[in-house]
Amino acid sequence: MHLNRCNSCRVESGCFVGYDRPNFMGNQIFLRRGEYPDFQYMGNMMGMMGMAMMDTIRSCRIIPMHRGQFRMRIYERENFGGQMHELMDDCESLQDRFYMSDCQSCNVMDGHWLMFEQTNFRGRMMYVRPGEYRNLRELGMSNIVRISSIRRIMDVC
């Protein structure tokens, strides 16, 4: 069976990232155990974490369970330039904590993370797993203008 689009789903276990374009591209939504009868309605009414204006999912990726340390280096500019800070926990506001107006590249050493466009883990989001991300704007993952907050994915899946 082949689906062109998905407008609702039920997550019975684990965590997933849904994308509004094929091949894990476009706006993203973080999905954990629960029912999602209408993505657009749910995002608007509940302030769903990482919810962009999307009404369909066209690709989906499972987020592996991670037990242990979380570590990420964030950089103010692309190609690991500018200010660098190491994170081991959530950051509600890059501006308030590090006096850093944006994050344009990162190196995820341990764990899985969500990066948000607005402070307090709101707005559009981008999922990053272990690896180097030299230019977050060119990943084709989202139309995020600025990274303002970062959250670990832990104990929620």
N, C-alpha and C positions, 0 to 999 in steps of 0.2 A: 504494500500500500504506500502511496506517495501523497503527502500533503503539501499543498502550495502555501498554506498559511494555517496558523493555529491561533484561535481567538480566546481559548480558555484551556485550563489544565488543572490537574490535581497532582501534587507532589506527595507521595506516600512515605518517602524516606530520602535522606540526603539533601544536598543543596545543589542548585543549578544556576547558570547564567543563561538567560534567553536573549537572543539578538533579533532585531527587527529586519535584518537582511541576511541572505544566505552566507555561508562560509565564515560564520562568527564575526560578522561585521555590523556596524551601525549602532544605534542606541541599544542599551542593555537594561535588563531587569534582573534583580537578585530574587531567586525563588527558593524558599525552604518549605518544610512540611506544611501543607494546607491546601485549600482550594482557591483557585483564581478563575472565577466565572466570567470576568470581563476585565481585561488588563487596564483599559483606559479608565473605566469607572473606578476600579480599585485604587489606581494611582492618584486620581483626583480627590477622592473622598477620604482616603486614609493617609495621605502623605507617604505612600509606600517608599521604602528605602530604594533609591536608585531608579525610581520610576520616571521615565521620560514620556512624552506624549506618543504612545505607541498603542496600536490596537491589535497587533498580531506578532507572533513569534515565527521566524523563518529558519532559525537554527538555534541549537541549544548545546551547552557544554556542562558536564558534571564537574563539580568542585570536589576534589579528593579530600577526604578527612585528613586533618593535620593535627598531630599531637606533638607538642614540644615547643621549642623556641620560635619566636617571630622576630625577624630582622630585615630591615629595608633601609637602603641609603637613598635619600631623595636629593635632587640637584635642582637648583634654580633655573638653569639653562639646559638646552639640548646638549648631547654628547658629554654629559657628566661635567658641565661647566658651572661656574658661579658658586654660590654658597652650597655646602653639603651638610646634611644632618642625617644622623642615624636614628631610626625609629625602632622601638621594640614594643610599643603599645599604641593605642589609638591616639589620634590627634584631631580634636574638634575644629581647630583653626590654625593653619600654618602661619597666618599673619600674626596672631596673638602669641603663639608659642615661640616662633623662630624669627619673627619680623621678616618673613619671606612671603612675597606677594604671589608667587606661583611656583609650581613644580613642573619642569618640562622634560625631565629624564629621571630614571631611577634604576637601582639594582636591587632586586628582591633576592635576598640570600636564603631566607627561611620563611615558610608560611605562605598563605594566600591572603590577598588584601583587596579592598575596594577603595577606589579613589573617587572623591565626590567634587562636583563643581561648586557647591555651596558649603558654607560652614555647617557644623552640627550634622554632618552626614546627610545632606539634603541635595536635591536636584539630580541631574544626570550623573551616572557613575561609570567607572571603568574598572573591570576586574583585571588584576595582575597576579601572575603566579611566578614561581622562582625563575629568574632569568634577568637579562639586561635589556632595558628599554631606553635606547639612545634618543628617541624623539617620540614622546607620547602623542603629539599632534598628527603624526604620519602613520599611526597604526591602523587607521580606518575603523577604529572601534566605536567612535562616538564623535559627535560634533561639540565636544566639551571645549569651552573657551578658556577656563582656568581651573586648576586643581586647588581646592581650598580646605579640604579635610580628608583624612585617611583613616580607615577602620580595618582591623584584623578580622578575618573570618574564623571564628572559633566557637566551639560549644553551642552552635545554633543549628547545626545540621543533623 
